[in-house]
Amino acid sequence: MDGAILVVSALDSVMPQTREHVLLARQVGLNHIVVALNKCDAVEDAEMLDLVDMEVRELLNKYKFNGDTGKIIRVAAFPALNGDAKWEAAIGELIDALDTEIPEPVRDIDKPFLMAIEDVFSIKGRGTVVTGRVERGIVKTGEEVEIVGFRETRKTVVTGVEMFRKLLDQGQAGDNIGVLLRGIEKNDVERGQILSKPGSVTPHKKFQGEVYVLKKEEGGRHTPFFTNYRPQFYMRTTDVTGTVSLPEGTKMVMPGDNTKMTIEMITPVALEEQQRFAIREGGRTVGAGIVTKILA
C-alpha cells in the first residue's frame, strides 16, 4: 500500500482497533497516513476535538509515523452525504490532503516479477485468470512464470494481462492486474499462492522470525504463550497454521514482548528473508514479525 486514511470517531477517540490498524500499517511498510476525524458534527465542545486530535497524534508518533505534522482533517461523513455544504468542503479538504501527504510512489520494477494471488476466476472459452497487485518487477504477455506455494511449483505461460477491463502488453509493480494463464484449471491455483519469475522465489515451511507480541490494550492476547503455540500466520495474501518454538531458555512470551522464534508451517509457502507477517488467533491480530532466516 502507498498510503491510508485512518478514520477515527470524534465521539470515541482512539479505540483498541485503531491501535491495531496503525500497528498493521507499520508492519506492512506503510509510511503515509492521513487521519479523518469523523462525526465532528456530533461534538459541540471544540476542546474535546483538540483532545482527540492530541491522542491520535500521540498514537501515530508511538508507531513512528509523523504525528506532529501529519494532517488530521475534521469531517462528518453523514451530513456531507446529505449535501451539507460545510461538511462537503471538509471531504474536499481530505482529498486535497491525500494529494499533498501521499507522494507518488517509486515503483520497484528492476527486481524479478512477483505477484501474490488474491482471487481466481474461470472465464469460459479463455481459461483461468488470477488477480492481484504486482509487488515488484514487470510481467509481459508471452512470458513464462511459476506458481509457488502450497503444492508442487509449476510453470505456465502468461497469455494475457488486463487492468480495469483494458488489455495490456505488460503489468508492472503497483498495478492491480488480472493475468490469464495457459493450461491452468481453476482448481490448480488458489489465493495465497504467488506468481513469480521462474527460479526467483522458492516455497519453505520452516523459518526464524523476530516478533512483537501485541499487548492487551493493542487488541492482542491477555495471557502469555509457550512453545508449541499454534496460531495463523498471515503472509501476503495467505494464512497458514504454524507451530512456534521459542529459543532455549525462554519459557514463555508475554504480551508486549519482542522475541525471536522458530516457526514451522503445515504447508510450504513462498518465503523470502525480510518478509513481514502478522500472527492472528481467533479473528484478532496478536503479533507482527519479520522473517530473519529461512531454515527449510
Salt bridges, closest charged atoms under 4 A:
ASP2 OD1 - ARG107 NH1 3.45
ASP2 OD1 - ARG133 NH2 3.52
GLU20 OE2 - ARG280 NH1 3.83
ASP50 OD1 - ARG74 NH2 2.77
ASP53 OD1 - ARG57 NE 2.71
ASP53 OD2 - ARG74 NH2 3.80
ASP108 OD2 - LYS111 NZ 3.57
GLU135 OE1 - ARG236 NE 2.89
ASP188 OD2 - ARG154 NH1 3.38
GLU190 OE2 - ARG151 NH2 2.68
GLU218 OE2 - LYS62 NZ 3.66
GLU272 OE2 - ARG136 NH2 2.87
GLU272 OE1 - ARG236 NH2 2.81
GLU281 OE1 - ARG221 NH1 2.85
